Structures are given as C-alpha cells and as structure tokens.
C-alpha cells in the first residue's frame, strides 16, 4: 500500500503543537501497522527557510508550496496562529498569502482539516461556506462574526462536514488526528495508537471542549450560590420556580440573570450539569442506566438518552463503551 501524502502548512507565528501533534500520531500509526503504509508527512512553507512558531521554536520545512503544485494530496492540515493584546485578548489571524496558498493546495486534496484556529484560514479561503465547523472556544465568536456563512459550533472537539474537518484547540489536535486515522484504518488501529500516546480514551467528535465545572464562573453572587445549590440537588425537580424562590427573585429575573451571567437558560444549565454527573458515573461505575437516570434527576432512561444525544451526540451506552475505565 502506498503511503498517503499528508501536508501540514507552515507560516510564521504558527502554533507549535498544531504542527507537531498530528505527525506524532501518524508516526505511531506506522509503528502499530508494522510497516510504512500510513502517512507520508511533509511540512510545507513558502520557502525552505526555518519558520518561527508562536512558541519561538523554529521548524524547518520539507518542501515549498510551489513544489507541491499539481501533486495529489491525501490530507491537507492547516494549523492556525493568534495575536494576544496587552489585555490578554486573543484574536485568530488569517494571512491573505497563506489563505491563497491553502485555497490552491485544497483544490488537489482529498480532504482538508484545520487544527485549532486554523479554521479561520479555511473560512477565509471559502472552504467552510455553508458548513458546520468548530475552532478553539476563545475565537469561536470571532469566527462566527467574521464568517456568517459558516455555522460555528464552539462545543465539539472536532467536526467532520463532508471532506472538511475542523478541530478545537490545543491537545484536541490529537483527537482530530486519531479520528482521521480511524476513518482511514479503522477504530481498532486508532485505539491502539491512542494507547501508545498514553491517552486513556479516544474521544468522539461529540465530546465537549467544556465540562460544566470548567464553564466561566458567574460574577453575580446569587448565581454562584445557585450553581452550588443545583450541584447538590440534581436528583430533585429543580424547576425555575424552585430556583427563583431559593434565589429570592422573580422567574423572569432569574432567567435574564442566567442568560447574562452564564450565557444559557436555567433549564439548559441544569441539563448540562446532570449530563456531567451522568458521564462521570458511566465512566467510573457499573450502575445501570435506570439508576443513573434516577440519581442524576432525569427520572427516566428515555430522558437520559435524549439529553445525551442533545448534549454529546451519542447515547449513554455508546459513551460508556468508549469511555469506561
């Protein structure tokens, strides 16, 4: 079997892990296959001069964009870069010259994948028009504002829409790379590579970038106290009426404060909190779905299943099969 040509785009300021993560996964694939039949990785840049990454580490390209002209590329991987202002605000960059090169290379590629904020480059190249895509959570709002023709979903760790793949931030480049391996060589091989990476699980695309405890803390004391109250009373009904009474505010006021402080409604937040606890039980216990549905406040297994499909895109059974440890 011929090795598949995987090209990683290089440019000044590129995020280092976005560049080095996928080749590590692909190299371990060769080890698991016991032969060189996986991917042939080439780092491509405008010239063969070393490229300085955002981390300050210099990376030497293998080839130039011009040398790849006309070649059949199996997988084109596009990392990203950001600038950070003096207040710590992050903004994704999309250099027009890089965008043009990506557009050219994508025309001969079987599939294209962005790593982290590389989604902004794909969007600028028009490759995400009419598609659903993700990126690092810190630049998702920017991606949606700059490219309204793209359906941005900041939650999943990666998304496949046709022959375009987009990945979330930082370490999720490994999850994206493993998903590409699984698509080409099967789930069994991908899981073996995951073990080589000492990743105790291979996360599916429905896995969220955030868990409920990682969501931004509220600045409103009453909402902060309510979060603790919800966490301690998940098995109960937790209606808006109950929460409003506990917080000593009207139901409409409670909904407005939740929306402004947490960016969601009380009902959605409660469901997310329940799913989070149910995920932990599925990962670490042998409790039945009926038992988990009861202890987490879902009431019935059907409600638990619907919540998992809504929040994670998988059933509780599928989640347990993948994540049980």
Residue, then its C-alpha position, 0 to 999 in steps of 0.5 A: x500500500x502506498x503511503x498517503x501524502x499528508x501536508x501540514x502548512x507552515x507560516x510564521x507565528x504558527x502554533x507549535x503543537x498544531x504542527x507537531x501533534x498530528x505527525x506524532x500520531x501518524x508516526x505511531x500509526x506506522x509503528x502499530x501497522x508494522x510497516x510504512x503504509x500510513x502517512x507520508x508527512x511533509x511540512x510545507x512553507x513558502x520557502x525552505x527557510x526555518x519558520x518561527x512558531x508562536x512558541x519561538x521554536x523554529x521548524x524547518x520545512x520539507x518542501x515549498x508550496x510551489x513544489x507541491x503544485x499539481x501533486x495529489x494530496x491525501x490530507x491537507x492540515x492547516x494549523x492556525x496562529x493568534x495575536x494576544x493584546x496587552x489585555x490578554x485578548x486573543x484574536x485568530x489571524x488569517x494571512x491573505x498569502x497563506x489563505x491563497x496558498x491553502x485555497x490552491x493546495x485544497x483544490x488537489x486534496x482529498x480532504x482538508x482539516x484545520x487544527x485549532x484556529x486554523x479554521x479561520x484560514x479555511x473560512x477565509x479561503x471559502x472552504x467552510x461556506x455553508x458548513x458546520x465547523x468548530x475552532x478553539x472556544x476563545x475565537x469561536x465568536x470571532x469566527x462566527x462574526x467574521x464568517x456568517x456563512x459558516x455555522x460555528x459550533x464552539x462545543x465539539x472537539x472536532x467536526x467532520x462536514x463532508x471532506x472538511x474537518x475542523x478541530x478545537x484547540x490545543x491537545x484536541x489536535x490529537x483527537x482530530x488526528x486519531x479520528x482521521x486515522x480511524x476513518x482511514x484504518x479503522x477504530x481498532x488501529x486508532x485505539x491502539x495508537x491512542x494507547x501508545x500516546x498514553x491517552x486513556x480514551x479516544x474521544x468522539x467528535x461529540x465530546x465537549x471542549x467544556x465540562x460544566x465545572x470548567x464553564x466561566x464562573x458567574x460574577x453575580x453572587x446569587x448565581x454562584x450560590x445557585x450553581x452550588x445549590x443545583x450541584x447538590x440537588x440534581x436528583x430533585x425537580x429543580x424547576x425555575x420556580x424552585x430556583x427563583x424562590x431559593x434565589x429570592x427573585x422573580x422567574x423572569x429575573x432569574x432567567x435574564x440573570x442566567x442568560x447574562x451571567x452564564x450565557x444559557x437558560x436555567x433549564x439548559x444549565x441544569x441539563x448540562x450539569x446532570x449530563x456531567x454527573x451522568x458521564x462521570x458515573x458511566x465512566x467510573x461505575x457499573x450502575x445501570x442506566x435506570x439508576x443513573x437516570x434516577x440519581x442524576x434527576x432525569x427520572x427516566x432512561x428515555x430522558x437520559x438518552x435524549x439529553x445525551x444525544x442533545x448534549x454529546x451526540x451519542x447515547x449513554x451506552x455508546x459513551x460508556x463503551x468508549x469511555x469506561x475505565 
